[in-house]
Amino acid sequence: MSGSSASASRDAAVRHIVITGASRGIGRELALLYAAPNSHLTLIARSAGLLQDVAGLCRSRGATVDVRIADITDAGAIADALEMAAGVAGFDLLIANAGIGGADAMAGPAGEHPDAARAIASVNFLGVVNTIAPAIACMTRQGRGRIVIVGSVAGLVPLPSSPAYSAAKAGIRAYGIALDRLLRTSGVRVTVVSPGFVETDMSASLSMSLPFLVPAAEAARIIASGVERGSREIVFPWQVRAAAWFMRLLPDRVLVWIVERSQKKLVS
Ligand SMILES: NC(=O)c1ccc[n+]([C@@H]2O[C@H](COP(=O)([O-])OP(=O)(O)OC[C@H]3O[C@@H](n4cnc5c(N)ncnc54)[C@H](OP(=O)(O)O)[C@@H]3O)[C@@H](O)[C@H]2O)c1
């Protein structure tokens, strides 16, 4: 793990925001959105060059920034990155956003290859737990802080096209909801985010039409405003939220028929 340090301590009025998967996509847009003179950002991902580019843009908006290179599947590396981040002066907001998906998460007719299924579970479930678990003690000691988990609408409505991705996202949603209940009296709160399609490299890898696609900058604004309101769950866009709510009321065979039919129509 390596990094470039911006500061060893900071003013209490400055918010410290930690974002995983900040090199691209939704995480990059969240970093740019939170970049301001009263913010200290810790940006985490594996791609050093891309992270440094994002860090430069954030600094030009007045934020101080630390870059930490870590793979979230490496529990020791991500724990070290978070320990260094906590040393700056605790955390106000930890956004566990890093994940894999898109074409990498699509199953064939016989499901995912076992290696692909393991990789999905290892990044999208265990990697997120690796990110959050080391931060909890620091946040409960502070008696404040918010953890944000970026899941997916596939965690609400399991998709036949991606069983392992759906399972990992459903699992991490349950983890977040349970953690919020566990930490309720500690002052630490948890928000679970379930986006529909967002315009990033991940969605661009899918060879299908992407209904209700949301630009990544807009996704970041929706997430940040839900976090400011203290929402426990954020599902967007509203069309996907309404569809997910409606689909959960349907009998399973009707639900499967709708999902299969829409996916046949979507694949070009
Ligand atoms: N785009 C969508 O339509 C969509 C929809 C629903 C949910 N989501 C969720 O939103 C989150 C962000 O997705 P995105 O669309 O912004 O994807 P993206 O553009 O592909 O970016 C993924 C980010 O995660 C990081 N990452 C991936 N594996 C990592 C690992 N093992 N360790 C550390 N960092 C890792 C990547 O950085 P490096 O490669 O530099 O490490 C990158 O910064 C994911 O959790 C995804 O499942 C996306």
The ligand as a MOL file (V3000), in Angstrom:
LIG
                    3D

  0  0  0     0  0            999 V3000
M  V30 BEGIN CTAB
M  V30 COUNTS 48 52 0 0 0
M  V30 BEGIN ATOM
M  V30 1 N -22.7790 1.6690 -13.1990 0
M  V30 2 C -23.9220 1.1000 -12.8870 0
M  V30 3 O -24.8500 0.9800 -13.7290 0
M  V30 4 C -24.1450 0.5890 -11.4670 0
M  V30 5 C -25.4330 0.1730 -11.1320 0
M  V30 6 C -25.6860 -0.2970 -9.8550 0
M  V30 7 C -24.6630 -0.3460 -8.9120 0
M  V30 8 N -23.4140 0.0630 -9.2620 0 CHG=1
M  V30 9 C -22.3690 -0.0350 -8.2280 0
M  V30 10 O -21.7250 1.2130 -8.0870 0
M  V30 11 C -20.3690 1.0130 -7.6640 0
M  V30 12 C -19.4370 1.8260 -8.5680 0
M  V30 13 O -19.6240 1.3620 -9.8890 0
M  V30 14 P -19.2060 2.2090 -11.1840 0
M  V30 15 O -20.2870 2.0470 -12.1610 0
M  V30 16 O -18.7150 3.5400 -10.7970 0 CHG=-1
M  V30 17 O -17.9980 1.2800 -11.6890 0
M  V30 18 P -16.6200 1.6150 -12.4220 0
M  V30 19 O -16.7200 2.8460 -13.2240 0
M  V30 20 O -16.2130 0.3310 -13.0640 0
M  V30 21 O -15.6560 1.9180 -11.1840 0
M  V30 22 C -15.4120 0.9200 -10.2260 0
M  V30 23 C -14.4740 1.4800 -9.1730 0
M  V30 24 O -14.2200 0.4560 -8.2060 0
M  V30 25 C -12.8000 0.2830 -8.0670 0
M  V30 26 N -12.4990 -1.1120 -7.7760 0
M  V30 27 C -12.9260 -2.2210 -8.4420 0
M  V30 28 N -12.4170 -3.3170 -7.8940 0
M  V30 29 C -11.6270 -2.8990 -6.8410 0
M  V30 30 C -10.8260 -3.5590 -5.8950 0
M  V30 31 N -10.7040 -4.8940 -5.8780 0
M  V30 32 N -10.1760 -2.8230 -4.9620 0
M  V30 33 C -10.2750 -1.4750 -4.9650 0
M  V30 34 N -11.0250 -0.7820 -5.8330 0
M  V30 35 C -11.6950 -1.4910 -6.7690 0
M  V30 36 C -12.2300 0.7350 -9.4230 0
M  V30 37 O -10.9190 1.2230 -9.2720 0
M  V30 38 P -9.5750 0.4840 -9.7130 0
M  V30 39 O -9.9010 -0.3560 -10.9170 0
M  V30 40 O -8.6610 1.6200 -9.9580 0
M  V30 41 O -9.2050 -0.3160 -8.5150 0
M  V30 42 C -13.1420 1.9090 -9.7550 0
M  V30 43 O -12.7050 3.0830 -9.1210 0
M  V30 44 C -20.1260 -0.4920 -7.7100 0
M  V30 45 O -20.2360 -1.0200 -6.4070 0
M  V30 46 C -21.2480 -1.0020 -8.5950 0
M  V30 47 O -21.6020 -2.3520 -8.3390 0
M  V30 48 C -23.1290 0.5310 -10.5140 0
M  V30 END ATOM
M  V30 BEGIN BOND
M  V30 1 1 1 2
M  V30 2 2 2 3
M  V30 3 1 2 4
M  V30 4 1 4 5
M  V30 5 2 4 48
M  V30 6 2 5 6
M  V30 7 1 6 7
M  V30 8 2 7 8
M  V30 9 1 8 9
M  V30 10 1 8 48
M  V30 11 1 9 10
M  V30 12 1 9 46
M  V30 13 1 10 11
M  V30 14 1 11 12
M  V30 15 1 11 44
M  V30 16 1 12 13
M  V30 17 1 13 14
M  V30 18 2 14 15
M  V30 19 1 14 16
M  V30 20 1 14 17
M  V30 21 1 17 18
M  V30 22 2 18 19
M  V30 23 1 18 20
M  V30 24 1 18 21
M  V30 25 1 21 22
M  V30 26 1 22 23
M  V30 27 1 23 24
M  V30 28 1 23 42
M  V30 29 1 24 25
M  V30 30 1 25 26
M  V30 31 1 25 36
M  V30 32 1 26 27
M  V30 33 1 26 35
M  V30 34 2 27 28
M  V30 35 1 28 29
M  V30 36 1 29 30
M  V30 37 2 29 35
M  V30 38 1 30 31
M  V30 39 2 30 32
M  V30 40 1 32 33
M  V30 41 2 33 34
M  V30 42 1 34 35
M  V30 43 1 36 37
M  V30 44 1 36 42
M  V30 45 1 37 38
M  V30 46 2 38 39
M  V30 47 1 38 40
M  V30 48 1 38 41
M  V30 49 1 42 43
M  V30 50 1 44 45
M  V30 51 1 44 46
M  V30 52 1 46 47
M  V30 END BOND
M  V30 END CTAB
M  END
